[in-house]
């Protein structure tokens, strides 16, 4: 009997709690549903306006309240109407993202019904433009478009700032609601940051929309931007000279394992099973991995990843991190070369005939001063023979001050033990 009473009391308590929550959200409900089609306004609007629908055709008037103050009304006919709330009644909406709660009430045949709705102040300007671009001779557009449901601006002012310099006004093309500015890019703008401010205004207010464009030659790869386990990842060129199938691994599997090929974007978190100890990246979760080929006589791995061209200046160097998964079958063999595309000349940077790579992530840095004034590509080769797997991560071309165009803040992983059995 006590259990029955306790159960009944619990049901009653839940019902009271539910009704309390319902009342907190919607103070009145008598079977009339209220739908509000627009839950935002813009700084350029004079009023917060939208359409409403109610489920009862008996309703003739809708009122809008902010707390206990009536701030707007609508005439309803056939269950439909349009409301308007003056901007002056919505003082909480000052900056983009601000919100205010309004209560929409109707008086139906069975009494009052209402709905609370949160209304936000939104940015009406959509800016479409590149965020990053190489320092080449070209012209790009920074385009802006005002949302169709926003009151049109009467003026649009666009400014452009280069790095920390003062902004200058630039003349947009097109219309006030759908326009653009042309931006001329050149090689001498490398490392510049351009900041655009688009100020749209009318008698009701104004809104400033900003866009940042970084002009830079990409000289760093941590391989995080690529899809997991792809075997093509531009702008790198991959070459599989040995054309041999590769060993599979007992510790894990992944798409394409055992196939002939060159380098793969390996994702530590996406294998089956995931996150197997010993397979961690130097930074992030991805890196370039070359699985060892099943030898054919004296032929082992002859696999290369070749970078895009880089313009080299005095003091430049190339840096990368590499690791052998294990030394149980011998350490991996790494070769790094400089390729001069114009003459096809190749210069080996690693020791002759190859660099044996330890089982901990190890940094290799090579001076490129001999190539000052030239445009070169970097070739990274796995020339291992019946070993296991070679990892490469965090490739960078460093300038004369030892700085990369970009930097990463990841920490390298610790070395741990794993199952090293191979399938044959």
N, C-alpha and C positions, 0 to 999 in steps of 0.2 A: 504494500500500500504506500509506503514511504517513497518507493521508487516511482510509482505512478504519479504521486503528488509532486515529487521533485521534477519529473519529466514535464508535467502540465505547467508548473511554475516556470520552467526553462523556456517552454514554447511561448508563454505569455511575455516573459522578459525579452525574448528575441523580437516578438511582434512590436513591443514598445520601442525597442532600440531601432528597429527598421523604420517605424513611423517617424521617430525623432529625426533620423537621417534624411528621410524623404521630405520632412517638413523643413529641414535646414536647407535643402537644395531647392525645393519647390513648395513655398508656404501654403499654397492652395491647390487642390486638385479635385475637380468634380466631374471627371470623365471627358473633359475637353482637351485635346492635344493641340499644342501651339508649336509651329515650326518657323524658325527665323533663318532666312537664306543667306545672310551676310553678317559675319561676326568680326569684322574689322573695319577700320577707317584709315584714311591717309592724312598726313599733315596738310596736303593741298585741298582737302575737302572742307566745305563750310559747315556741313552737318554729317552726322552719322545716319545714313539712310539705307533702307533695305525693304524687302518684301516679307510678308508674313502670311501663313496659312493656318486656319484653325479648323478643327474637325466638325464644328457645329455651325450650321447655317443660320442659327438664331442669333449669333454674335454680330453686333453692329459697330462696336467700338473696342479698340485696344489701347491700353495705357502703358507707358514705359516709366519705371521708377528706378531711381538710384537711391538705395537705402529706402527711406520713407518719403523722399521728395519726388514728385511727378516731374519728369523731364521731357516727355514726348507723347504724342498720340497718333492714332491711325484710324481711319474710317474703314470698316470691314463690310464687304458685300459678297454674298455667296461663299463665305469662308475664306475670302482673300482680301488683302489690303496692302498698303504701303505706309511705312512709318518714317518719321524723321525726328532726330534728336539734335538740337543745336550744339555746335562745337563748344560754345560757351558753358554748356552744362556738363561738360566732360573734362574738367580741369585736371583730372588724374592722368590724362593722355598727353604727355609732354614730349617724351623721346621714344624712338622706335623700340618696340618691345613692351612698352607700358600697357597695363591692362586695367579694366574696370568691370565690375559685375553689375549688370542691369537686370531688372525683373520685368517681364512682359506679362501683363494681366488682361484677362477678358472676363466679362460678366455674362455668363450663359444662363440658360433657363433654370439650371440647377444650382446656380450660385457662382462665386468667383473661382477662376482657375488661373494658374500662373506658371511661368518657367523662368528660372535664372539662367542667364547666359553671360559668359565672359567675353568681352570685346577688347581687341588689341589694336594698337597703333602700328601699322605696317609701313615698310618702305615700298613706294610704288614704282621705283625705278629698277629695271633689270639691266645690268651691265654685262655685255658679252665681249670677251677679249681674252687673248692669251695671257697666261700668268708668267710664263718663262719663254725666252727666245734666244737663239744663238746670235752672236754679234756678226751678222752678215748684212750685205747690202740688200735691203728689202723695205717694203712699206706695209704696215699692218693697220687694222682698224680697231678702235675702241668704240664699240657701239652701245647705245643706250635706248631704252624703250620704256615709255610710261604705261602702266597697267591700264587696260581698257575701262575698268570700272572706277578710275580715279579722275577727279576734276583736272582738266588740262592746265599745265602751267602757262603763264604769260611771258616768262623769261627763262632761259637756260644759260648758265655761265659755266664754261669748262676751263679748269686750270691744270697745268702740268708742272710738276716739280721734279728736278733731276737731283738725286741724292739729297743733300741737305740744303741745296740752293732754294732761294725764294721762288714760290710758284709764279708762273706767268700765264696770262690768259691766252687760250687758243680758240680759234673760230670753228665751231661745229658745222657740219653739213647736214642736209636732210631737213627734218622738221623738229619742232619743239617736243613732240611726243615720240618721235622715231628718228634718231639722228646718229651721227658718228663723227669722230675726228681721225684723220690720217696721221700715223706716227711713222716717221722715217727712221730706220735702224741702219747703223753702219758699224764696221769692225772696230772703230775707235771708241765705241760705246761699251765695250766689254767691261763687266762688273758694275755698270750703272744700274740704278734702281729708279724707275719712273713712277711717280704717284699722280694719279688723276683724281680730281674732285669735280663732280657734276652737281651743280646747285640748281635745282628746279624750284621756281617760285611763282606765286600768284597772290591775290589779295588775302587769301585765307592762311597763308604760311609758306614755309619752304622746307626742303629736305636736301641733305647733302649725301650723295652716294659716291663712294671711293673705290678705286681699283689700283692695284700695285702690279707693275710689270718688272720682272728681273731680267736683265740682259746679261747672259753669261755663257761662256763655253763650258759645257759639262765635262769635268775632268775627274769625276769620282763616281764609282759604282760600288754599291753594297749589295746589288742584285735584288733588293726588296721589291722593286717596281714591277718585276716580271711575274707571270703566272707560274704556279708550281709545276715543275717537271717538264717545262717546255724545252725543246732541243733546238730552237731557233730564238735568238733574243737580240734583235737589232739594237744599236748599230754594230754590235759585234758580229764578225764573220766567223763561222765555225767550219773547220776542215777535218775530215776523217780520212787520213791517208791509209790507215791499216785496213779499214772496212771489215773488221772482225767482230763477231758477237762478244758480249761482255759477260763476266761472271755475275751470278745473282748472289744474294746475301741471305744467310739464315736468320739474321737478327731482325730483318724487316723486308717489306716489299713496297713498290711504288710503281706508278704507270710507266711502262717502257723498260722496266728492269730486264736485263739480259739481252736487249736488242743491240744490234750494231749501231754505232754512232760515235759522236765526239763528246762535247760537254753538255751537261744538263743543269737546269736550275733546280737544285735540290732544296726541299722545304722540310726542315726538321720537324715541323708540327703537322705535316700532312701525310706522313708515311703510315703504313699498317704493320705493326702498331706505331703510334705516334711517339715522338720525343724519346727515342731510344738513346740511352747514355752513350756518349762518345761521338755522336753525329751532330753535335751542336755547331751552330755558325759562330764565326768570330764576332759578328754583330748581327742583331736582328734574328731572323729564323732561316734566311735563305743565303745560298752561296752557289758558285759554279763548281760542279763535281764531275770528275772524269773517272768512270768505273774502268777497272783494268780489263783489257781484252783477253780472250782465251787465245794463247799463242798459236801461231802457225809456223812451226819450225823456229827460226831465229826471229821471226816477226812478232813484236809485241805492240804496245801502244805507240801510235804516231798521230796524236790528236792535238789540234791547235784551236785557240780562240784569238782572233785578231781584232784589235781595237779600231775605232774610227781614227782618222788623221788628226794629229795635234800639231799646232804651230809652237815650236820650241824656242824659248828665249834663254838668255844666259842664266846659269844656275839652276835650271829646271832639273827635276829628277822624277823617276817613276817608283812608286811604292805599292806593294801588295802583301797580303798575308796568305800563307799556305800551310797545309798540314797533311801528313800521312795519317790515314785512319789507323793503321797498325804497322809494326815492323815484323810481324810474324812471317811474312813472305818476302821480306826485304823492303827497304824504304822506297817511297815514290821518287821518281826522277823528273825534275822540273827543268825546263829550258826557257829562258826569256831572251827575246831578240828585239832589235829595232829594225823595222822595215822602212826603207825610203821608197815611197811609191813611184816616184819619177824614174829612178834608175833600177828599181827592184833589188837594190843592194841590201844585204842582211848583215847585221852586226850582233854577235852573241854577247849578252851581258853576264850570263851565269858562267861559273867555272866550266872548263872543258873536262869531260864531254857533257856533264849535266850536274845539277845541284840536287843532292839527296836531301829530302825534306823530313824533318823530325815529326814525331807524333803529337807535339804541342803546336798550337798556332804560332807561327814564326813570321816575323816581318822581314821582307827583302826590299831593299832600296838601292836603286842604281842611278848613278850620275848621268845626265843627258847633256852635259855641257858641250860635248863634241858635236852636237847637232844644233847648236845655236843658229837661229835664222832659217832652219829647215822645217819642213812638215813631214812628220814621221808617224808610223803606226807601231803599236807594241804587239808582239806575238808571244803568247803564253802557251807553251807546249808541255804535254804529258808524254814522256818517252819511256815510261815504266815497262818492265818486263815481268809478267805473271805475278804482280803484287796484289793490291787490293783496291784502293780508291784514293784519289788525290783531290783535295779541297782547295779552292782559291776564293778569297773574300776581300772586300775593302780595297779595291784598286783605286789608285790616285795618281794624277800627274801633279806634282808639287812645284810651286814657283820658286824663285830665287831666295825667298825668305822662309822656305819650307812650309808654305801654307797652301792648302787646297782651295779651289773655288768654293767648295762645300766642305762641311765637316759633319761627322756623326757623333752622337753622344752615347752610343751603345757600349756596353762593357763586354769583353770577351769572356767566353765560357771556360770553366775549369776542365781539365783533362780527367776522364774517368774510364773505368774498365768496361769492356763489352764482349759479347760472343763473337769470336773471330773465325768461326767455321765457314768455309766456302763450299758451294755446290759445284760438282763437276759432272 
